[in-house]
Amino acid sequence: MNPAVSGHYRASVGSMRRILADLRSIAVVDILIILSFFFFLSLAEWFSAKIIRAGIIGQIAVGIIYGEPLANILKGPWQETFLAVGYIGLILIIFEGAATGVCFPIGLSYLLLYLGFGFGAVETFIAGAALSATSLGTTFSVISSASKEVDLSQTMVGSVLVSAAVIDDVVGLVLASVIHDLGELSTPGAGDVNLGWVIGRPIVASAAMAIATPVLTKFVFAPIFRRWIEHTFAKYDHLSNITLMVLVLSAFITIAAYAGTSVLFGAFLAGTFLTYLPSKHPDGPFVVMSREEGEREADKSPTFVHTFERYLLDVQKYLMEPLFFASVGFAIPFLKLWTGKRIWRGIVYSLLMAFAKFIVGIWIPIWEALYSKSSSKGPVIGQQESTRRGQNHSSSIKEKKQDYGAASIAGFLLGSAMVARGEIGLLIIEIGYNETSYVSQEGFITAVWAILLNTIIGPIAVGYLVKFYGQRIGEGKWGLQGVAPGAVNDTRDHA
């Protein structure tokens, strides 16, 4: 036998023996612990989603129990590994997936934490930033499971809700980068750090990427892709799609990291980039009615969403996403939450932060009132015409009252759905606590109380609103997708 081949064979056999030895060294107890960990992650997610419509609470609870805060069942290296894998899950959540909603939580945080509880100014800003982010994942969960009779995603208020939650999360990702960079100010060489550059760099980088991405996509990348690439892509279906998805995602998070903004924001922009890239023309290869059509037709291709759903969604939903929320539980000092002072502070701050998001819904009845006033103004008419139309005056007033009532309920729904916090808020407060010296344990625990309680309160309120008023919302003006609030009034006026 060739000596080189023989040496390679012996090395392979030796490696296999070491692997088998390592596998034999894993105790049965360790295997049972991991099996039970993943089983209870799934069970807790299902149970909490069923009871309080917030599945992440159950996953966080499992992380608290299995992690260091409570029983410390999982070994340290496992917790570190799950933390890294869970962060990839968070990137996939952002990848898949309003001014009032950001300013009010930060402003009211200064009113209570800074002036009332005596927390530091920077600490208060970090807590307010954490509570400014609406849970996008919980928002989609609320929309999909709130009612079997009304599809909120197809209503106007549902569109407003998703748009506001996305804007909140984007701003939250930018604030996460700012807070991460604030950690440089607490290092021994902080005297040489330029404060303006530390705060301004992630904001400028985020703004530049947010502006450049849609402009370059529309005028450079999309025309090139549609003219020379997408028809070739149709020949390889999912293979070409997932290759491009991995390359684009890797490129965006790398650019975001080196530019100084959040890699999560880069993942968000990567998702928007791929959404706009293919042609929307009916003859385009990516315009299909179903995934099966794209796979079956030779000149058609499944969309990027189809590829994500087939190859990545299950891994994200059942492995990486639960590991992320469990890893959040690893970092929550559960036993230290339960003191009288921390409980009442957490509850008071939770109620204030619930109001800070709930107030977002007030814009719907305000818009309805302003639009009703503008549409009620008309040309001056004669006495005879006035007499003829006066017969319908009382019914018109009744209809306007009904419209305003429906708008008020839609506003309550929007505000309640915005209350739920989640992954981005917990990420921000953990960055502030673990990577800077500004957030004390008291501030961290108070913010955690507010995030968890709001994530429970919001979905429960939405569930009850949809249960009792869902049909009314769906049949009202704010339930008619694609119809402006004043369009119904205009139709009635011309009838």
C-alpha positions, -999 to +999 in steps of 0.1 A: +000+000+000+012+035-007+027+049+024+009+082+020-025+065+015-017+042+045-009+072+067-041+090+057-061+058+064-046+055+099-053+091+106-089+087+096-093+056+117-078+074+147-102+103+142-131+080+141-120+063+173-117+096+191-152+106+179-166+073+191-148+077+224-163+112+228-198+099+221-194+071+247-182+097+272-215+116+270-235+104+300-271+093+296-281+120+320-267+147+297-287+133+268-319+132+288-313+168+300-310+181+264-340+160+252-361+174+281-348+209+274-360+209+238-393+191+247-402+217+274-392+246+251-418+234+226-444+226+253-439+259+271-442+279+238-475+261+229-489+265+264-481+302+268-493+310+233-526+292+241-531+309+274-517+344+271-509+346+233-472+352+239-452+321+232-419+337+240-428+340+277-428+302+280-395+298+262-379+324+285-393+306+315-377+274+304-344+292+299-346+306+335-353+272+349-326+253+330-300+282+331-280+298+358-307+320+372-326+291+389-316+254+386-285+257+364-293+223+349-275+229+316-238+230+316-220+263+310-206+254+276-240+243+264-255+276+275-228+295+256-234+273+225-272+278+227-267+316+231-246+317+198-271+296+179-300+316+193-285+348+181-285+333+146-322+326+152-327+363+160-310+373+128-334+350+109-364+365+127-354+399+116-345+387+081-379+371+077-398+395+087-435+551+146-423+582+159-450+582+188-442+547+197-405+555+202-405+590+218-432+583+244-415+554+261-382+572+264-398+605+275-420+588+302-390+567+313-372+600+322-403+612+340-405+581+363-370+564+364-348+596+363-370+620+383-390+595+404-367+566+412-333+584+409-318+563+382-290+577+360-297+597+329-279+572+305-294+543+324-329+557+319-322+563+282-312+526+278-343+514+297-365+536+276-349+525+244-355+488+254-392+496+260-395+515+228-393+484+206-425+465+199-422+427+196-425+421+158-427+383+163-455+387+190-473+412+167-474+387+138-485+360+163-513+382+176-525+390+141-525+354+129-541+339+160-564+366+174-595+355+156-607+328+132-634+350+118-614+382+110-580+381+092-564+412+108-535+411+083-560+420+055-574+450+074-562+486+073-556+487+111-536+455+107-514+471+080-509+502+103-500+479+132-473+459+112-459+491+097-456+508+132-441+477+147-415+474+119-405+511+123-402+506+161-380+476+157-358+494+131-353+523+155-347+498+183-319+481+163-302+515+157-305+523+194-290+489+202-259+498+182-256+532+200-259+515+234-234+488+225-209+515+215-215+534+248-197+506+264-165+521+251-170+551+274-166+528+305-133+513+294-099+524+310-090+545+279-124+562+277-108+596+280-096+594+244-130+583+230-149+608+210-185+608+224-199+623+193-184+596+171-195+568+195-231+580+194-232+594+158-215+565+140-242+539+143-269+565+135-251+578+104-242+543+093-278+531+098-292+561+079-268+557+051-276+520+047-313+527+050-311+553+022-286+536-001-302+501+000-335+510-017-319+534-041-292+510-053-317+481-053-342+500-075-318+516-100-288+492-100-293+457-087-329+451-096-325+461-133-294+439-136-310+410-119-342+412-139-325+415-173-296+391-171-300+368-140-335+359-129-344+338-160-313+317-154-323+314-118-356+297-128-336+267-141-322+259-106-352+268-084-344+265-047-307+260-051-301+293-068-325+310-044-309+298-012-274+305-025-282+341-032-300+344+001-270+333+020-246+356+000-269+386+004-275+380+041-237+375+047-229+406+027-254+429+045-245+418+081-208+422+072-213+457+058-234+466+089-208+453+113-179+472+097-200+503+092-207+504+129-244+496+130-263+465+141-260+433+122-297+428+129-304+459+110-283+445+082-304+414+083-335+435+081-322+453+050-312+421+034-347+408+036-361+440+020-334+438-007-344+403-017-381+412-016-378+439-042-352+422-064-373+400-087-396+413-114-432+418-105-444+414-141-469+386-146-446+369-170-417+371-146-403+338-133-408+347-097-445+356-101-462+323-091-494+314-074-478+287-052-445+271-044-456+240-063-461+260-095-426+274-092-411+240-088-432+224-115-430+249-144-397+250-162-398+288-168-409+296-133-391+296-099-403+295-063-399+329-046-373+336-019-401+333+007-410+299-006-373+288-003-371+302+032-403+284+042-391+251+028-355+250+040-351+274+069-385+281+085-387+249+105-351+252+117-358+288+128-391+281+144-384+249+162-346+252+170-330+286+167-358+309+178-366+288+210-329+287+218-327+325+215-356+331+239-342+304+262-308+321+262-326+353+272-339+334+302-303+324+311-295+360+318-325+370+339-317+370+376-350+353+384-347+349+422-336+386+426-369+398+409-390+389+440-385+417+465-412+441+475-394+472+462-385+456+428-420+442+423-439+475+429-413+495+408-416+470+380-454+471+381-456+509+381-431+511+352-449+484+333-482+504+335-465+536+324-448+518+295-482+501+286-497+536+284-467+549+263-475+523+236-513+523+240-513+561+232-502+552+196-538+541+189-551+576+195-541+586+160-569+565+144-598+583+160-580+617+156-576+609+119-612+599+116-624+630+134-603+653+112-613+635+080-650+636+089-648+674+095-632+680+062-656+657+043-686+673+059-678+707+044-696+712+011-710+739-011-738+762+001-772+749-012-806+765-016-835+762+009-855+738-012-825+715-017-817+718+020-852+707+029-850+677+007-816+666+021-826+674+056-846+643+057-814+622+057-796+644+082-803+623+113-793+591+096-761+607+084-752+618+119-759+583+132-737+568+106-708+592+114-712+582+151-709+546+142-679+553+121-662+571+149-670+543+173-655+518+149-624+540+146-621+542+184-622+504+187-596+501+159-575+526+178-578+505+210-568+475+190-537+492+175-526+505+209-531+472+227-512+453+200-483+478+202-479+472+240-462+438+236-424+440+238-401+411+232-369+401+216-355+435+207-363+450+240-347+422+260-317+424+237-312+461+242-315+460+280-291+430+282-266+449+260-269+479+284-265+457+315-237+433+303-216+455+280-218+489+297-213+502+332-244+525+331-272+500+339-274+489+375-290+456+386-320+476+399-325+493+365-321+460+347-346+442+368-371+471+366-369+471+328-372+433+326-403+434+347-418+460+323-409+440+292-423+407+305-455+421+319-462+442+288-456+411+266-483+394+286-508+423+289-508+433+252-518+400+236-545+394+263-560+428+256-559+422+218-575+388+223-605+402+242-609+431+218-610+408+188-633+384+206-660+410+213-654+436+185-635+417+158-665+414+134-672+451+138-636+460+131-635+438+101-667+453+086-658+489+094-638+514+074-606+504+092-612+468+082-615+475+045-580+469+030-570+494+004-599+518+010-590+552+024-608+563+056-627+590+037-636+568+007-667+554+024-680+588+033-674+600-002-695+570-015-723+578+008-723+615-001-727+607-038-753+580-033 
